[in-house]
Amino acid sequence: MPDLVTMKRFAAVLICLALCGSFLTGCGSESTSQTTAETVVESFSGHADVEGDVPGVRLEIRSGILYVIVYGGTYKTTIEADEISVIRPESGNGTVSTAIIYKDHQEVLSFSRSSLEETYMTKDEIEERFGPVKIVVKS
């Protein structure tokens, strides 16, 4: 009859196999519900209330909420805002543009981007700079 140590090792191996299997197949993860929760269907009509552009990124305020528009799509942030100020470098004096986002004349966030950056921003990079976002599917 197997001893207690062998039984514990066998149980640990089984648990590891079950966790690895569920990770690889997606079972037990929140990926499906997370994707649904992170996607918002909105109809956009007309122009944004406020707009601002830095290289490769368009910022829009619609109904008091900041949206980030990049090559890969539109993302709705949780940032409340009512004004965007963009500072661009003068010709020959650098490549970095900065957008400053305000709410009630108070700076909420600043975002800088160089025109030399060749990569498109990913959802993870957007969340790193702007906090939690939801993908917007335009209807």
C-alpha positions as CSV (number, residue, x, y, z in Angstrom):
1,M,0.0,0.0,0.0
2,P,1.4,3.5,-0.9
3,D,2.5,5.7,1.9
4,L,1.1,9.2,2.6
5,V,4.0,11.1,0.9
6,T,3.5,9.2,-2.3
7,M,-0.3,9.9,-2.2
8,K,0.4,13.6,-1.7
9,R,2.8,13.7,-4.6
10,F,0.3,11.9,-6.8
11,A,-2.5,14.3,-5.8
12,A,-0.2,17.3,-6.5
13,V,0.6,15.9,-10.0
14,L,-3.1,15.4,-10.8
15,I,-3.9,19.0,-9.7
16,C,-1.1,20.4,-11.8
17,L,-2.3,18.4,-14.8
18,A,-5.9,19.6,-14.3
19,L,-4.8,23.3,-14.0
20,C,-2.5,23.0,-17.0
21,G,-5.3,21.4,-19.1
22,S,-7.8,24.0,-18.1
23,F,-5.4,26.8,-18.9
24,L,-4.6,25.3,-22.4
25,T,-8.2,24.7,-23.3
26,G,-9.6,27.9,-21.7
27,C,-11.9,25.9,-19.4
28,G,-12.4,27.6,-16.1
29,S,-11.0,30.9,-17.3
30,E,-13.0,34.1,-17.5
31,S,-11.8,34.8,-21.1
32,T,-15.3,34.5,-22.6
33,S,-17.1,36.6,-20.0
34,Q,-14.2,39.0,-19.9
35,T,-14.3,39.5,-23.7
36,T,-18.0,40.2,-23.5
37,A,-17.6,42.6,-20.5
38,E,-14.8,44.4,-22.3
39,T,-16.7,45.1,-25.5
40,V,-19.3,47.9,-25.8
41,V,-21.6,48.4,-28.7
42,E,-22.2,52.1,-29.3
43,S,-23.6,54.1,-32.2
44,F,-21.4,57.1,-33.0
45,S,-23.1,59.9,-34.9
46,G,-21.6,63.2,-35.7
47,H,-18.4,64.6,-34.4
48,A,-16.9,64.2,-31.0
49,D,-17.4,67.0,-28.4
50,V,-13.6,67.5,-28.3
51,E,-10.8,66.0,-30.3
52,G,-7.0,65.9,-30.2
53,D,-4.3,64.0,-32.0
54,V,-0.8,62.9,-31.2
55,P,1.2,60.6,-33.5
56,G,-0.8,57.4,-34.2
57,V,-3.4,58.2,-31.6
58,R,-6.7,60.1,-31.8
59,L,-8.3,61.2,-28.5
60,E,-12.0,62.1,-28.4
61,I,-14.3,63.2,-25.7
62,R,-17.9,62.1,-26.2
63,S,-20.6,62.8,-23.5
64,G,-17.8,63.5,-21.0
65,I,-15.9,60.3,-21.5
66,L,-12.4,59.9,-23.1
67,Y,-12.1,57.6,-26.1
68,V,-8.8,56.4,-27.5
69,I,-8.7,55.6,-31.2
70,V,-5.8,53.7,-32.7
71,Y,-5.1,51.7,-35.8
72,G,-6.5,48.6,-34.1
73,G,-9.8,50.1,-33.0
74,T,-11.7,52.4,-30.6
75,Y,-11.4,52.1,-26.8
76,K,-13.6,53.6,-24.2
77,T,-11.8,54.7,-21.0
78,T,-13.2,55.3,-17.6
79,I,-11.7,58.8,-17.6
80,E,-14.2,61.7,-17.3
81,A,-12.9,64.7,-19.3
82,D,-14.1,67.9,-21.0
83,E,-11.0,69.4,-22.6
84,I,-7.9,68.2,-24.6
85,S,-4.9,70.4,-25.1
86,V,-2.2,69.2,-27.6
87,I,1.3,70.6,-27.5
88,R,3.3,69.9,-30.7
89,P,7.0,70.5,-31.2
90,E,8.0,73.4,-33.5
91,S,9.5,72.3,-36.7
92,G,13.0,71.0,-36.1
93,N,12.6,71.0,-32.3
94,G,11.8,67.4,-31.5
95,T,9.3,64.7,-32.3
96,V,7.2,64.4,-29.2
97,S,3.6,65.7,-29.0
98,T,1.8,65.8,-25.7
99,A,-2.0,65.7,-25.1
100,I,-3.2,67.0,-21.7
101,I,-6.7,65.9,-20.7
102,Y,-8.7,68.1,-18.4
103,K,-11.9,67.8,-16.3
104,D,-13.3,71.1,-14.9
105,H,-10.0,72.9,-15.7
106,Q,-8.0,70.4,-13.7
107,E,-5.4,68.2,-15.4
108,V,-6.5,64.6,-15.3
109,L,-3.9,62.9,-17.5
110,S,-1.1,63.8,-19.9
111,F,-0.1,61.5,-22.7
112,S,3.1,61.9,-24.9
113,R,4.0,60.1,-28.1
114,S,6.8,60.6,-30.6
115,S,6.3,60.7,-34.3
116,L,9.3,58.3,-34.5
117,E,7.4,55.5,-32.7
118,E,6.7,53.0,-35.4
119,T,4.6,50.5,-33.5
120,Y,0.8,50.7,-33.2
121,M,-0.5,50.8,-29.6
122,T,-2.0,47.5,-28.3
123,K,-4.8,47.2,-25.9
124,D,-2.4,46.4,-23.1
125,E,-0.3,49.6,-23.9
126,I,-3.5,51.7,-23.9
127,E,-4.6,50.3,-20.5
128,E,-1.1,50.9,-19.1
129,R,-1.4,54.6,-20.1
130,F,-5.2,55.2,-19.7
131,G,-6.4,52.6,-17.2
132,P,-9.1,50.1,-17.8
133,V,-10.7,50.3,-21.3
134,K,-13.5,48.6,-23.2
135,I,-13.4,47.9,-26.9
136,V,-16.0,49.8,-28.8
137,V,-17.9,48.2,-31.6
138,K,-19.6,50.9,-33.6
139,S,-23.2,50.1,-34.7
